[in-house]
Amino acid sequence: MNDISAKVRNYIVATFLFGEGSKLGDETSFMENSILDSTGMLELINFVEQEFSISIDPSELVPDNLDSIKNITTFIERKKGTGTLGEAA
């Protein structure tokens, strides 16, 4: 787990799962598992923008970017130009 993944996981566990993150996998869908509602998603977006100094465009607010720890990590790496997963930007 890299630093981005760890920060996102810690935030989600502390804020939405009240410390009970043992079943939260990197690919666990926040929506399918009712981890985040619409207000929670807004809080997560705000956290990501502030913590990683990026701006998220409304067109980027899609599940492929924000529906799991893995998706968010890949999205942030792509936005910051630090991708380590070998994916094209």
Backbone torsions as a table, in degrees:
resi	resn	phi	psi	omega
1	MET	NA	127.6	-179.9
2	ASN	-87.4	178.9	-175.5
3	ASP	-62.1	-40.2	179.2
4	ILE	-62.6	-49.9	179.8
5	SER	-57.6	-43.2	-178.8
6	ALA	-63.5	-43.7	179.8
7	LYS	-64.9	-43.4	179.6
8	VAL	-64.9	-46.0	179.6
9	ARG	-59.8	-47.6	-178.7
10	ASN	-60.2	-40.5	179.5
11	TYR	-64.5	-46.9	-178.4
12	ILE	-64.9	-44.4	-179.9
13	VAL	-63.3	-45.8	-177.8
14	ALA	-70.1	-38.5	-172.4
15	THR	-88.4	-39.5	-172.6
16	PHE	-112.7	-23.9	-177.1
17	LEU	-110.2	3.7	175.7
18	PHE	50.8	42.8	175.7
19	GLY	85.7	-2.4	-177.5
20	GLU	-101.8	68.8	-176.1
21	GLY	-102.8	16.7	-174.8
22	SER	-63.0	-25.3	-178.7
23	LYS	-100.5	6.9	-179.7
24	LEU	-88.8	103.5	177.4
25	GLY	-88.3	166.3	-179.8
26	ASP	-62.3	-26.4	-178.3
27	GLU	-107.7	9.8	178.3
28	THR	-66.3	124.6	179.8
29	SER	-73.9	125.9	178.0
30	PHE	-65.7	-37.5	-176.8
31	MET	-76.3	-48.8	-178.2
32	GLU	-62.9	-27.7	-177.7
33	ASN	-104.0	12.4	177.4
34	SER	52.3	39.2	178.0
35	ILE	-80.5	-37.9	179.8
36	LEU	-125.5	139.1	168.9
37	ASP	-100.3	-171.9	-176.3
38	SER	-63.4	-38.3	177.8
39	THR	-67.3	-40.7	177.5
40	GLY	-62.3	-37.8	178.4
41	MET	-64.6	-39.6	177.0
42	LEU	-63.4	-40.1	177.3
43	GLU	-63.7	-42.1	178.9
44	LEU	-63.8	-43.3	178.8
45	ILE	-60.5	-44.6	178.2
46	ASN	-61.0	-44.0	178.0
47	PHE	-59.2	-48.7	-177.6
48	VAL	-61.2	-45.1	-180.0
49	GLU	-62.4	-43.4	-178.3
50	GLN	-72.1	-48.9	-174.5
51	GLU	-66.7	-36.0	-174.0
52	PHE	-110.4	8.3	176.2
53	SER	52.0	49.6	176.0
54	ILE	-126.3	161.6	174.9
55	SER	-114.4	129.7	-179.3
56	ILE	-101.9	119.0	179.0
57	ASP	-74.7	145.4	178.4
58	PRO	-52.2	-33.0	179.6
59	SER	-68.9	-15.3	-179.4
60	GLU	-93.0	-1.4	-178.3
61	LEU	-83.6	69.4	-178.5
62	VAL	-128.8	154.8	-179.4
63	PRO	-55.4	-34.7	179.9
64	ASP	-59.1	-22.7	179.3
65	ASN	-100.6	-27.5	-165.6
66	LEU	-132.5	8.1	-172.5
67	ASP	-95.5	5.7	176.2
68	SER	-161.4	166.6	177.2
69	ILE	-61.2	-43.3	179.8
70	LYS	-61.2	-45.7	-179.4
71	ASN	-62.5	-43.8	-179.6
72	ILE	-64.9	-43.5	-179.8
73	THR	-60.6	-47.2	178.8
74	THR	-61.9	-42.7	179.2
75	PHE	-61.1	-48.0	-179.7
76	ILE	-63.0	-44.7	179.1
77	GLU	-59.8	-41.1	179.0
78	ARG	-65.9	-44.2	-180.0
79	LYS	-62.8	-38.1	-177.3
80	LYS	-89.3	-6.0	179.1
81	GLY	73.2	26.9	-178.3
82	THR	-119.5	26.1	-176.5
83	GLY	-53.4	134.0	178.6
84	THR	-116.6	3.2	-174.9
85	LEU	-98.8	5.3	177.5
86	GLY	74.0	17.3	-179.3
87	GLU	-93.8	146.6	177.9
88	ALA	-71.2	146.4	178.8
89	ALA	-78.9	NA	NA
